[in-house]
Amino acid sequence: MSSADGTVTEMTKYMYKVTEAMTLLSLSRSVFYEQMRAGRIKFVKQGRATFITASAIKAYVKLLEQEAGVRYDETA
């Protein structure tokens, strides 16, 4: 998540509803569910409810960074 000044802050929740995770990741509903079906976004079920854990969101972002070859720990 981002604060008003644009800096990234830590997530404060452990589990997110699908719609909340879609908003956090800026993904459309169809793309989000496609990524879930493909196993790229992990999820948990509690009864009939589906949740995305904070660690699954972080893992998905890390996966995207790896696929893009992004390295934030190196200088140009």
Backbone torsions as a table, in degrees:
resi	resn	phi	psi	omega
1	MET	NA	157.3	-178.9
2	SER	-116.3	146.6	174.6
3	SER	-91.0	180.0	-176.8
4	ALA	-60.0	-31.8	-178.6
5	ASP	-86.3	2.6	175.1
6	GLY	92.9	-1.9	179.2
7	THR	-81.1	148.9	-179.2
8	VAL	-82.9	133.8	178.2
9	THR	-115.3	163.7	179.0
10	GLU	-69.0	149.1	174.9
11	MET	-70.3	142.0	-176.7
12	THR	-102.7	-10.0	179.8
13	LYS	-110.9	156.9	177.5
14	TYR	-93.4	-31.3	-179.5
15	MET	-134.2	142.9	-178.6
16	TYR	-123.1	143.3	170.1
17	LYS	-65.3	157.5	-178.4
18	VAL	-55.5	-43.7	-178.4
19	THR	-64.7	-34.9	177.8
20	GLU	-68.4	-42.9	179.3
21	ALA	-65.7	-37.5	176.7
22	MET	-59.2	-42.8	-179.9
23	THR	-66.6	-44.6	179.4
24	LEU	-58.7	-39.0	-176.5
25	LEU	-93.3	-2.7	-179.5
26	SER	56.8	44.2	179.1
27	LEU	-113.6	147.3	174.9
28	SER	-72.7	163.0	-180.0
29	ARG	-58.2	-46.4	-177.2
30	SER	-65.7	-42.6	178.9
31	VAL	-65.8	-40.8	-179.4
32	PHE	-60.5	-50.2	-179.8
33	TYR	-66.2	-33.0	175.9
34	GLU	-62.2	-43.4	179.4
35	GLN	-66.4	-35.8	176.0
36	MET	-64.9	-46.6	-179.9
37	ARG	-61.5	-35.6	-179.8
38	ALA	-77.2	-7.5	179.7
39	GLY	83.5	9.1	-178.4
40	ARG	-83.5	-26.1	172.6
41	ILE	-115.9	117.0	-179.3
42	LYS	-81.9	150.1	-179.7
43	PHE	-146.0	163.7	176.7
44	VAL	-126.8	154.8	178.5
45	LYS	-114.6	138.0	171.1
46	GLN	-126.9	99.4	-172.0
47	GLY	66.3	-125.2	178.5
48	ARG	-91.5	-10.4	-177.1
49	ALA	-81.6	142.6	177.5
50	THR	-112.0	131.7	180.0
51	PHE	-127.0	150.3	173.6
52	ILE	-111.0	124.1	-179.3
53	THR	-77.1	157.1	178.1
54	ALA	-60.0	-38.4	179.7
55	SER	-67.4	-32.6	177.3
56	ALA	-68.6	-36.0	177.5
57	ILE	-66.0	-45.4	178.7
58	LYS	-62.8	-40.7	179.6
59	ALA	-64.0	-38.6	179.4
60	TYR	-66.1	-42.3	178.2
61	VAL	-64.1	-41.6	178.2
62	LYS	-62.6	-40.9	176.8
63	LEU	-59.4	-45.1	179.0
64	LEU	-63.0	-39.9	178.3
65	GLU	-64.3	-41.8	179.3
66	GLN	-64.3	-42.6	179.6
67	GLU	-65.1	-31.8	180.0
68	ALA	-84.8	-9.0	-178.0
69	GLY	73.5	25.7	-178.8
70	VAL	-81.8	131.6	176.6
71	ARG	-130.2	112.7	-179.6
72	TYR	-89.6	-9.6	-177.6
73	ASP	-90.1	0.4	180.0
74	GLU	-114.4	149.9	174.8
75	THR	-94.3	157.4	-176.5
76	ALA	-70.3	NA	NA
